[in-house]
Amino acid sequence: MIKTIAPGSMPTAQLHRLILGAVAPRPIAFASTIDKNGIPNLSPFSFFNAFGVNPTTLIFSPSRRGRDNTNKHTYENIKEIPEVVINVVNYEMVQQMSLASCEYPKGVNEFEKSGFTATASETIRPFRVKESPVQFECKVRQVIETGDGGGAANLVICEITMIHVHTGILDENGIPDPNKIRLIGRHTGDFYVKAYGESLFVVEKPAAKLGIGIDALPSKIKNSNLLTGNNLGQLGNCENFPSAEEISGVASLLEVKKIIKTYKNDQAILDRELQILAKKWLDVSRVKDAFCVLMIETKDFND
Ligand SMILES: Cc1cc2nc3c(=O)[nH]c(=O)nc-3n(C[C@H](O)[C@H](O)[C@H](O)COP(=O)(O)O)c2cc1C
């Protein structure tokens, strides 16, 4: 069953929770700003992402409060001093980061409240969070206010002017290693996710490759009720159909030969048994062999 909802038909707070639960996980920008008197502010924002690298573009949104339609101190500071350090958040920082999200009165320094170390930046005035594995010094290029009601977004469009990286989180190619940077993301309510360890999985997609597409698969494969959407995706990602030689090579494997011998007089059962085997192989990434198995026709193997 599908529930269909017009956004305006739902109270804003409930709509907020629905959207946060469906657009997740979101990375967290731990934003450090200062006001015109130089008083620091530090707050987390998960309406955040990276959108380009030339020029570098990070966007986050200190939204208008749903409660009383006021603006957040981070937004007010950015209007006064259009500079921000966006610090990324790893698991080791999560409790202190959460503490910094408390609605402290204006002028309270959340670096002190949350116990993080304020470090001077090189290109802008706001401080960096020393404990954060990657700190982006940014100039604010544009602010887009999407509305004037509670819950409206204030899109802060930033360009990075300097990047500070803890080298311990890098792999041998100088790229952040997910298991070393240990980033966390925000889900809805009190839920967070860990973007490392068992949460990681691999989907191979070499840039130069052009998959044949699921639409090109024979209908008995496409319409199989054993193969999942992921299985079909794996097959559709192959660049070519297997050749006759490849198919007969796989057909001569003992495991396959036994199935063919047992069911060769009934194509429907044979297809089913071969699909069960193919699915087992797809689930352990033996994609080419699985594709060959699925292309076997009994008529080719009558003895
Ligand atoms: C993980 C996390 C993510 C958050 N994301 C947002 C967000 O994207 N936008 C927002 O307006 N508030 C967000 N909040 C709430 C703000 O951090 C909170 O309102 C904070 O007190 C704002 O501080 P300020 O008024 O000093 O700027 C988030 C809180 C947490 C803990």
The ligand as a MOL file (V3000), in Angstrom:
LIG
                    3D

  0  0  0     0  0            999 V3000
M  V30 BEGIN CTAB
M  V30 COUNTS 31 33 0 0 0
M  V30 BEGIN ATOM
M  V30 1 C 23.0110 16.2580 14.1390 0
M  V30 2 C 22.1890 17.4990 14.1090 0
M  V30 3 C 21.8320 18.0410 12.8940 0
M  V30 4 C 21.0850 19.2290 12.8330 0
M  V30 5 N 20.7720 19.7330 11.6140 0
M  V30 6 C 20.1190 20.9150 11.5310 0
M  V30 7 C 19.8680 21.4920 10.2490 0
M  V30 8 O 20.2250 20.9700 9.2050 0
M  V30 9 N 19.2380 22.6970 10.2320 0
M  V30 10 C 18.8620 23.3310 11.3590 0
M  V30 11 O 18.3080 24.4230 11.2720 0
M  V30 12 N 19.0910 22.8050 12.5830 0
M  V30 13 C 19.7200 21.6330 12.6960 0
M  V30 14 N 19.9990 21.0830 13.9220 0
M  V30 15 C 19.6470 21.8480 15.1140 0
M  V30 16 C 20.6790 22.9510 15.3920 0
M  V30 17 O 21.9540 22.3920 15.5860 0
M  V30 18 C 20.2520 23.7020 16.6580 0
M  V30 19 O 19.0510 24.3820 16.3850 0
M  V30 20 C 21.2910 24.6690 17.1820 0
M  V30 21 O 20.9490 25.0720 18.4840 0
M  V30 22 C 21.4150 25.9060 16.3430 0
M  V30 23 O 22.3770 26.7060 16.9810 0
M  V30 24 P 22.5550 28.2520 16.7390 0
M  V30 25 O 21.2350 28.9530 17.0420 0
M  V30 26 O 23.6320 28.6000 17.7130 0
M  V30 27 O 22.9800 28.4470 15.3190 0
M  V30 28 C 20.6840 19.8820 14.0350 0
M  V30 29 C 21.0310 19.3010 15.2540 0
M  V30 30 C 21.7600 18.1160 15.2890 0
M  V30 31 C 22.1390 17.5280 16.6060 0
M  V30 END ATOM
M  V30 BEGIN BOND
M  V30 1 1 1 2
M  V30 2 1 2 3
M  V30 3 2 2 30
M  V30 4 2 3 4
M  V30 5 1 4 5
M  V30 6 1 4 28
M  V30 7 2 5 6
M  V30 8 1 6 7
M  V30 9 1 6 13
M  V30 10 2 7 8
M  V30 11 1 7 9
M  V30 12 1 9 10
M  V30 13 2 10 11
M  V30 14 1 10 12
M  V30 15 2 12 13
M  V30 16 1 13 14
M  V30 17 1 14 15
M  V30 18 1 14 28
M  V30 19 1 15 16
M  V30 20 1 16 17
M  V30 21 1 16 18
M  V30 22 1 18 19
M  V30 23 1 18 20
M  V30 24 1 20 21
M  V30 25 1 20 22
M  V30 26 1 22 23
M  V30 27 1 23 24
M  V30 28 2 24 25
M  V30 29 1 24 26
M  V30 30 1 24 27
M  V30 31 2 28 29
M  V30 32 1 29 30
M  V30 33 1 30 31
M  V30 END BOND
M  V30 END CTAB
M  END
